[in-house]
Amino acid sequence: MKTLHEEYLKGILSARVYDVSVETRLHAAPLLSARTGNSVLLKREDEQRIFSFKCRGAFNRIHRLLESERLAGRTVVGVIAASAGNHAQGVALAAGHLGIEATIVMPVTTPSIKSDAVKALGGEVVLHGDDFDTALGHAIALGESRCFPFIHPFDHPDTIAGQGTVAVEICRQHPGPLDAVFVPVGGGGLAAGVCAYMKYLRPEVKVIGVEPVDAASMHDAKAAGDIVTLASVGLFADGVAVRRVGEATFALCKDLLDEVVLVSVDEMSAAIKDTFNETRTMVEPAGALAVAGMKRWAHDNEARGQTFVAVSSGANINFDRLRHVAERAEIGETREALFAATIPERPGSFLDFCTALGRRSITEFNYRRSEPDIAQVFAGIEVPGGRVEREALLGELGASGFEVLDMTDNDTAKLHVRHMIGGHARAEAGPGGEPIRERLYRFRFPERPGALVDFLTRIGTRGDITLFHYRNHGAAYGRVLVGLRFDAVAEAGIDEFVAELGFHGVEVSDDAACRLFLG
């Protein structure tokens, strides 16, 4: 009698996938290899026609279904599925290739790049619910009313077998020593398929699943020894936003999946950047999960000299999400620190604070004076030495007399507060009671270490800095918005002074946005 394991092995080896799929590359990642001290290879499933591995399982499932129905004398007109995106494209592609209809129920939160792709492949899109599980229930009911067979995104042996062909290719492409394969986990179809094949052919190789910390359905199920249903899941990695893993997938993963690593949004963002640096391809958050998990596991286990494969599972990312990814990537690599500092309000204190940062590159600077005696600064600083350098810098700033809070791990600060530094200036008067006027300027200077300190040094004490906003967008020039206050004497000749600074200064005091929010 064949074991469950052997039944899956037979299904994987006989899976029908290459009608719509291709054998993807095993891509060497020299930058990640050098950084982690291990040999890292990327399994490039983002190279599929739908930019995801999901076409493998979808085609195998639908092809097997049509064959069995044909042998039974029945005809399948169409199929229905529920998906956060990539499975939807796989079903639409397979159905179109096999000449039947495809209806896909997708959460309303699905990125438009995925729903538009389904339509382009000839599928009908029905948007329903805020997450996969809500869409799933609606799809099952809709399928029953239309008499369309339901194509589950992960919880069927034929789907699992199709995804398992990824492992077949890995073993054929890399017959040499291999220590671990890292696999993203949503419902568990890919992980189950890779486990079923890898643990039969090469049982010494670890198969390690990776999930977001806020969508840890497989992690929690393995810990509990049974399937659990999460109350909610995070949507940053929408491709794995699944509250409950499958029955069939868990039956394999509970014993064959060695462990599950959990990673944060920041770590996924950093992994997207890592993958881009290696491949010049922008993967989606779920597509970067395996890389993020590999880095986390290698760090936690102090792994050196080992060989890892990380499955790059998908590249369906909306362009407008890249800004958020870019902001979080450096923090995910622990190469950026976010500090909130309180500094005394006196001439030169702002320059003293910047000088105390040394020659480190500053990624962001927000400053708005609201009290006569103190001011708050929100700063982003590159720390190439990671957490160790960040802690050392905190100590250095404290020794210099500055009160500093580390905001690097504060989600409220990263998501909201960093963009909300500002407000209206408080009216102030000079020693003789004369009003002190605030003027707002935009400046531009070459982006290089020390440029910000150089800029502040040139301004000197000619004007009292009341507002300062700077963000490094990775361009050749840094752009700064500065508020300067002058008494009647200091203000004389200020236009000539700004021109002599040599930083392309332009006054924007009368700009509508400045008047409304900052004036």
MARVEXDO-450347 format. One line per field, with one value per residue (C-alpha): x, z negated, y. Coordinates in steps of 0.05 Angstrom, whole numbers, always signed. Layout:
c1 <- X_...;
c3 <- Z_...;
c2 <- Y_...;
! end
This chain:
c1 <- +0_+28_+39_+10_+81_+89_+21_+42_+109_+73_+27_+86_+126_+65_+40_+19_+46_+89_+31_+29_+91_+165_+224_+250_+322_+361_+394_+459_+454_+526_+507_+463_+515_+570_+526_+502_+565_+528_+516_+447_+407_+339_+288_+259_+184_+173_+195_+130_+82_+37_+99_+82_+87_+12_+3_+34_-18_-77_-64_-50_-114_-159_-128_-139_-210_-228_-197_-236_-301_-291_-280_-345_-382_-391_-371_-342_-363_-326_-291_-293_-238_-223_-156_-117_-87_-36_-79_-132_-84_-63_-136_-152_-91_-105_-179_-165_-113_-163_-221_-268_-294_-262_-296_-251_-275_-221_-219_-233_-164_-130_-78_-106_-46_-72_-146_-129_-84_-140_-186_-131_-127_-201_-226_-287_-270_-318_-293_-321_-298_-236_-194_-185_-230_-289_-278_-272_-341_-373_-337_-362_-434_-429_-398_-456_-506_-470_-452_-379_-328_-289_-213_-183_-119_-80_-121_-124_-75_-71_-55_-3_+28_+33_+69_+115_+147_+186_+224_+235_+269_+311_+338_+354_+386_+426_+448_+504_+503_+441_+425_+357_+301_+260_+188_+135_+72_+1_-47_+12_+5_+76_+106_+69_+89_+162_+163_+131_+184_+245_+237_+230_+288_+334_+311_+374_+353_+313_+248_+233_+169_+165_+104_+91_+85_+14_-7_+24_-29_+19_+66_+9_-21_+45_+53_-18_-12_-77_-105_-123_-163_-131_-177_-147_-86_-43_-50_+20_+36_-32_-10_-4_-60_-94_-126_-130_-84_-112_-129_-88_-30_-26_-29_+39_+69_+56_+108_+151_+160_+219_+200_+166_+203_+164_+186_+163_+140_+208_+244_+200_+213_+288_+282_+246_+306_+355_+320_+320_+394_+407_+358_+334_+264_+215_+180_+117_+120_+98_+150_+204_+183_+231_+291_+270_+262_+328_+364_+328_+342_+416_+424_+388_+425_+493_+495_+559_+584_+517_+478_+407_+352_+299_+237_+222_+148_+117_+127_+56_+66_+29_+77_+47_+68_+141_+145_+124_+171_+230_+216_+216_+273_+332_+300_+288_+362_+376_+416_+372_+357_+299_+311_+268_+310_+295_+345_+352_+326_+388_+431_+475_+441_+413_+482_+511_+462_+478_+553_+544_+517_+586_+595_+535_+487_+421_+359_+307_+304_+240_+242_+190_+201_+138_+164_+210_+262_+262_+252_+238_+276_+256_+315_+331_+405_+441_+478_+517_+539_+467_+439_+508_+523_+453_+461_+531_+503_+448_+502_+544_+484_+467_+539_+535_+476_+418_+355_+341_+288_+298_+238_+266_+218_+158_+106_+66_+127_+145_+76_+49_+89_+148_+101_+65_+121_+99_+45_+38_+92_+79_+81_+143_+171_+241_+272_+240_+172_+180_+151_+199_+181_+187_+206_+204_+256_+269_+342_+378_+447_+490_+473_+536_+558_+567_+527_+473_+524_+558_+491_+475_+545_+537_+471_+506_+468_+443_+372_+337_+317_+244_+228_+270_+246_+292_+284_+336_+301_+364_+373_+436_+409_+380_+319_+305_+248_+273_+238_+282_+262_+294_+288_+286_+362_+379_+328_+362_+397_+370_+356_+429_+449_+406_+435_+506_+494_+499_+444_+393_+349_+278_+230_+163_+132_+72_+62_-10_+9_+58_+8_-45_-5_+59_+51;
c3 <- +0_+20_-31_-24_-9_+48_+78_+81_+111_+168_+178_+182_+231_+277_+268_+332_+326_+385_+433_+400_+355_+367_+329_+293_+278_+214_+209_+170_+121_+109_+68_+20_+18_-2_-54_-88_-81_-45_+27_+45_+106_+128_+161_+210_+213_+228_+299_+314_+364_+307_+265_+213_+200_+194_+267_+251_+201_+236_+303_+273_+231_+289_+340_+293_+279_+353_+365_+309_+330_+402_+383_+343_+404_+376_+405_+365_+393_+342_+275_+216_+167_+109_+106_+80_+150_+176_+174_+210_+268_+268_+273_+327_+367_+360_+376_+437_+462_+452_+483_+424_+384_+319_+265_+210_+144_+116_+52_+64_+35_+92_+129_+195_+232_+214_+229_+295_+314_+303_+349_+401_+400_+414_+343_+311_+246_+188_+131_+63_-10_-42_-45_-13_-60_-48_+27_+20_-10_+44_+99_+74_+72_+140_+170_+145_+177_+244_+240_+248_+212_+159_+169_+100_+100_+57_+22_+75_+90_+164_+148_+97_+148_+200_+151_+132_+201_+174_+130_+188_+226_+166_+157_+230_+236_+172_+159_+114_+39_+15_-57_-54_-8_-32_-8_-17_-52_-43_-41_-36_+35_+57_-10_-10_+62_+50_-15_+16_+71_+34_-28_+15_+61_+16_-56_-83_-54_-101_-73_-111_-102_-109_-130_-150_-225_-215_-171_-207_-192_-179_-236_-286_-258_-266_-336_-355_-320_-282_-233_-265_-237_-247_-268_-215_-169_-145_-73_-56_-26_+5_+42_-24_-63_-83_-152_-148_-113_-73_-99_-45_-51_-127_-122_-87_-120_-192_-186_-125_-132_-178_-207_-192_-197_-209_-179_-184_-132_-138_-124_-64_-37_-45_-9_+49_+55_+49_+105_+148_+137_+158_+216_+235_+225_+176_+140_+99_+22_+23_+77_+31_-29_-17_-12_-75_-112_-87_-113_-180_-188_-168_-219_-276_-265_-250_-185_-145_-84_-69_-4_-2_+50_+41_+85_+116_+124_+157_+187_+191_+152_+163_+182_+131_+74_+89_+50_-14_+0_+11_-55_-94_-59_-93_-161_-144_-130_-197_-155_-173_-242_-258_-317_-352_-388_-433_-425_-459_-419_-414_-356_-331_-368_-303_-272_-335_-330_-256_-271_-326_-273_-240_-167_-164_-107_-129_-94_-125_-170_-199_-246_-268_-325_-367_-436_-453_-489_-456_-388_-364_-307_-270_-233_-189_-189_-150_-196_-153_-216_-231_-301_-334_-300_-316_-390_-389_-356_-409_-461_-425_-419_-492_-512_-472_-514_-468_-491_-437_-428_-380_-334_-286_-309_-321_-267_-284_-274_-208_-178_-202_-247_-199_-148_-197_-226_-215_-235_-239_-268_-334_-330_-364_-376_-381_-443_-426_-412_-337_-299_-276_-207_-183_-110_-76_-25_+18_+28_+69_+56_+82_+43_+9_-63_-101_-52_-104_-156_-102_-85_-158_-168_-110_-138_-205_-253_-202_-211_-265_-235_-252_-204_-168_-123_-82_-50_-10_+49_+76_+127_+143_+105_+36_+31_-32_-57_-109_-153_-173_-221_-218_-256_-217_-219_-200_-144_-106_-45_-57_+17_+33_-25_+1_+71_+44_+7_+75_+61_+113_+60_+79_+31_+24_-33_+10_+37_+25_-9_-55_-74_-89_-130_-153_-154;
c2 <- +0_+67_+121_+191_+214_+165_+183_+256_+237_+200_+260_+309_+267_+260_+332_+368_+438_+457_+472_+541_+542_+543_+515_+576_+592_+579_+647_+657_+716_+739_+801_+762_+707_+756_+790_+726_+686_+630_+609_+637_+617_+646_+601_+652_+635_+709_+690_+653_+683_+707_+726_+672_+597_+592_+573_+505_+481_+514_+481_+412_+416_+439_+391_+331_+355_+359_+290_+257_+291_+271_+199_+203_+230_+300_+367_+424_+492_+535_+537_+586_+605_+651_+686_+745_+751_+702_+639_+679_+691_+618_+595_+646_+626_+551_+558_+600_+549_+492_+530_+539_+599_+624_+666_+692_+721_+768_+810_+883_+896_+860_+904_+927_+899_+829_+839_+874_+817_+767_+806_+810_+734_+728_+715_+746_+783_+789_+833_+812_+819_+847_+783_+716_+677_+722_+717_+641_+633_+676_+638_+571_+595_+628_+566_+523_+570_+568_+493_+511_+466_+504_+507_+516_+558_+509_+455_+399_+343_+361_+434_+413_+365_+420_+466_+408_+411_+471_+422_+375_+431_+453_+382_+375_+444_+437_+365_+387_+400_+437_+455_+488_+511_+571_+574_+627_+602_+627_+568_+520_+491_+508_+488_+422_+406_+423_+383_+322_+317_+343_+300_+237_+250_+290_+282_+316_+383_+427_+457_+521_+560_+635_+676_+749_+759_+782_+723_+664_+612_+554_+574_+574_+509_+472_+500_+478_+411_+426_+477_+543_+602_+670_+726_+772_+777_+834_+854_+880_+812_+802_+739_+701_+736_+671_+661_+585_+535_+477_+408_+374_+422_+416_+340_+344_+405_+385_+330_+348_+424_+432_+499_+566_+632_+697_+763_+836_+886_+920_+854_+839_+909_+899_+832_+865_+912_+854_+816_+878_+888_+815_+809_+880_+852_+882_+825_+831_+826_+753_+740_+767_+726_+669_+716_+753_+687_+661_+723_+719_+644_+652_+708_+673_+607_+640_+600_+605_+567_+535_+532_+559_+564_+617_+613_+681_+666_+726_+795_+824_+889_+954_+1009_+1058_+1011_+1021_+1086_+1050_+993_+1041_+1077_+1012_+975_+1009_+999_+926_+920_+955_+1005_+1065_+1092_+1138_+1184_+1236_+1288_+1347_+1403_+1470_+1529_+1573_+1596_+1539_+1482_+1453_+1454_+1423_+1365_+1353_+1356_+1304_+1256_+1257_+1240_+1194_+1204_+1234_+1206_+1252_+1312_+1343_+1402_+1453_+1501_+1506_+1529_+1587_+1545_+1475_+1443_+1372_+1339_+1275_+1247_+1188_+1169_+1115_+1066_+1018_+980_+961_+955_+960_+1026_+1052_+1038_+1069_+1132_+1137_+1136_+1189_+1236_+1227_+1242_+1306_+1329_+1312_+1277_+1224_+1170_+1112_+1108_+1056_+1002_+1048_+1034_+1097_+1139_+1104_+1105_+1171_+1218_+1225_+1256_+1302_+1345_+1416_+1465_+1540_+1584_+1618_+1694_+1723_+1792_+1820_+1853_+1920_+1890_+1892_+1831_+1778_+1753_+1681_+1670_+1602_+1579_+1518_+1499_+1447_+1420_+1362_+1299_+1274_+1259_+1323_+1366_+1381_+1405_+1447_+1478_+1496_+1523_+1571_+1596_+1607_+1652_+1702_+1677_+1636_+1568_+1554_+1498_+1447_+1390_+1346_+1277_+1240_+1207_+1175_+1230_+1271_+1331_+1339_+1385_+1425_+1468_+1518_+1569_+1629_+1685_+1753_+1817_+1882_+1890_+1818_+1818_+1874_+1845_+1775_+1764_+1776_+1731_+1673_+1682_+1681_+1615_+1580_+1529_+1551_+1583_+1603_+1638_+1603_+1643_+1660_+1589_+1568_+1503_+1538_+1592_+1541_+1490_+1525_+1600;
! end
